[in-house]
Amino acid sequence: MSAGSPLIRLVDFIDEIVSGGKKQRQNSMVVALYSVMIFVIGYIWHHHSDKDFSFILTVSQMLQTFAFFLLLHKIRVKKSVAGISSKTLQIYVLVFMFRLSSTMVKNGYLPVDSTGDWVYQGADIASLMLVFQVLFFTHKRYKDTYQSELDTLPMMNLVPAAFLAGVCLHGNLNHSPLFDKAWAIGMWLDTVAMLPQLWMLVAKGGEVEALTANYIGMTFISKAFAWFFWYTGYPELAPANGGFNMVGGIIMTAHSLQLLFSADFMYHYFQWQASNGCAAGCGSTSDNMVLPVSQMMDI
């Protein structure tokens, strides 16, 4: 089996912990962080939920919070924000503000179990605070490492389009035009939020540094959970009179695009890693050439 094999990399990752290698502390921290995430989700499921299917939507938000936490942790460890799109983070600020303006006062788009009373909103509030912290590091503490020359996707073409879509294409689950539009604006902003990061990834030739690998992976899983929730609940969004399911169609379109963009991230990421892995397996000794498993796990 090639030395560049993902399985071999995973074995090496575990061996660093067991044998007390130079990366023991880093690798142990990875295991600890993911263990805490699983414990917290399990604890909330057991003690603070109704064990209803809608808990999946809460898990989606918690995974997104965890993604931003991993990103912030990585920045603190590496003291660098290279590869991170500030424009994506700025759009996420708007996402959480608009979504919270709806979910803090209305329950039309919340999980129906008890986690919709506070856990779901708490995850969004925590995500907002983490994004503010990452933006601080990006533009203040580690601004010298910010690759602004690559973060060039025109936001002014994205944000107004998302606002317009939210105003014109929204549901009525809140039974309030104002709060329905606020939630929809947040949803459409969430749909385009990762595009500046994807643009930056393509501009770098598909290169994804270890700094952003966990963030991208967790974001993709979060979007997959949210898509599955709305896909399963699609029939319930149909009008009682049996007419066209406009609300379900709008929500599924937005979440399908979110999942598609996240999947495109993963495609570019693994494509770049595969090419580097081949180079490493074919005799290259460059320290910069690492495979998906090691880079996703190495914090």
C-alpha positions, 0 to 999 in steps of 0.5 A, a space after each residue: 500500500 502506498 505511503 500516501 494512502 489515506 488509510 496509512 495516514 490515518 494509522 500514522 495519525 493514531 500512532 502519533 497519539 499512542 507512541 507519543 510522537 511530536 504531533 501527539 498533543 495536536 492529534 489528541 486535541 483533534 480527538 478531544 474536540 470531536 469527542 466533545 462535539 459528539 458528547 454535547 449533541 448526545 447530551 442535548 438529544 437525551 436531556 433537552 430534546 423531545 427525541 423528535 426527527 426535527 432535532 436533525 435541524 438543530 444538529 445542523 446548526 450545532 455542526 455549523 457552530 462547531 465548524 466555526 469553532 474549529 476554524 477559530 481554534 486553527 487560527 489560534 494554533 497557526 497564527 494565520 488566516 491564509 485561505 480564509 475569505 473575509 467576504 464569506 464571513 461578512 455574509 455569514 454575519 448577515 445570515 445569522 442576524 436575519 435568521 435570528 431576527 425571525 427565530 427569536 420571536 417566531 417559530 414557523 421555521 424552527 424545529 418542533 421539538 423543545 430544542 427549537 425553544 433555545 438550543 437552535 437559536 443559541 447555536 446561531 448566536 454562538 456562531 455569530 460570536 465566533 464569526 466576529 472573532 474570526 473577522 477580528 483575527 482576519 483584519 486586526 491580529 493576523 491581517 498580514 496573513 490575509 490573502 486579500 488579493 484572492 478574496 475578490 468575488 464582488 459581494 455587491 453582486 451577491 448580497 442585493 440578489 439574496 435580499 431581492 430573492 428573500 423579499 420576492 421568494 419566501 414562505 408564510 410559516 411565520 404568518 407574518 410578511 416581515 418575519 417571513 421575509 427576514 428568515 428568507 433573506 437569511 436563507 438566501 444569504 446563506 445560499 451565497 455565503 460560501 461563494 467567496 470562499 469557493 472563488 478563493 479556493 479556485 483562485 488558489 488552484 484548488 489548494 486548501 490548507 489545513 487551516 480550513 479543511 475541518 471548517 469546510 468538512 463540517 460545513 458540508 455535513 451541516 448543509 447535508 443535515 439541513 437538506 435532509 430535514 427539509 427534504 423529509 418535511 417537504 410534503 408537510 409544507 404543501 398547502 392544505 388545499 392540495 395546491 402547488 407547494 411553493 414554500 417547499 419548493 423555495 426552501 428546497 431550491 435554496 438548500 439544494 444550492 447550499 448543498 451543491 456549493 458545499 459539495 463543490 468545495 469538497 470536490 475541489 478539496 479532494 481533487 487537489 489533495 489527490 493530485 498532491 497525494 499522487 506526487 507525494 506517493 510517487 517519490 516527492 518528499 515535500 512537507 506540504 504534500 498531505 492527504 485528505 485524512 491527515 490534513 482533515 485531522 491535523 490541527 
